[in-house]
């Protein structure tokens, strides 16, 4: 019995020593893989302010909170939904080298936001000034930074020919009413809205109409309209035909027109009456 107790004590001591050794090994291993510093290579599309915010976020998650790389990737996507790629590599010294890519901007949304090609609405301050110059313009109500556009509306925007986006703005009223209007006319409407007095608005409207012709019609679409190069070509033929008729009839008055393309295999044409177009 006494010998048995001695064996038990020896085994218990060996187990305790083994456990202590494993704990020390684990502590040393954990210390060897702990993140001590972080460098971040962020897309040049990002503004200086946004780049600083992203770097600070990564340092806090990795160094202060000691989150795993997988957890950091999930948290980054939630906090900055316009980020589309995150990769990193950890050095034995504890240095983490991270890289972040953000989505390409598709168009400007109202005056203070952008829409990425992935369909994310994000504050314009997240992007460098060079990245937002010359973007097409989308006007719509009730849209917030961080929200996602429907896949159907995003698909509609992607199909619009670049030649149209270069000269027209997009006004979204609903899925059944999307107006593609010339930028010159859109800017004129903004001026009309702030003008005081009926005479001033009437004079501005007459001047605006004098600058319009068939080369810059409004297009009324629905979200399921395939407004691609083929449809644009058909619209151009309609406009050219009408313009030729006006020349034949020797009409000197220049009139702006609206082409409603929401219906299958037909284009409805009517004169622009001024103000905002509604279908």
Beta strands, then each sheet from edge to edge (+ up, - down):
strand 1: 37-42
strand 2: 83-90
strand 3: 95-102
strand 4: 105-109
strand 5: 113-116
strand 6: 121-123
strand 7: 136-139
strand 8: 168-174
strand 9: 177-182
strand 10: 218-221
strand 11: 257-260
strand 12: 268-271
sheet 1: 1+ 3+ 2-
sheet 2: 6+ 5- 4+ 7+ 8+ 9- 10+ 11+ 12-
end
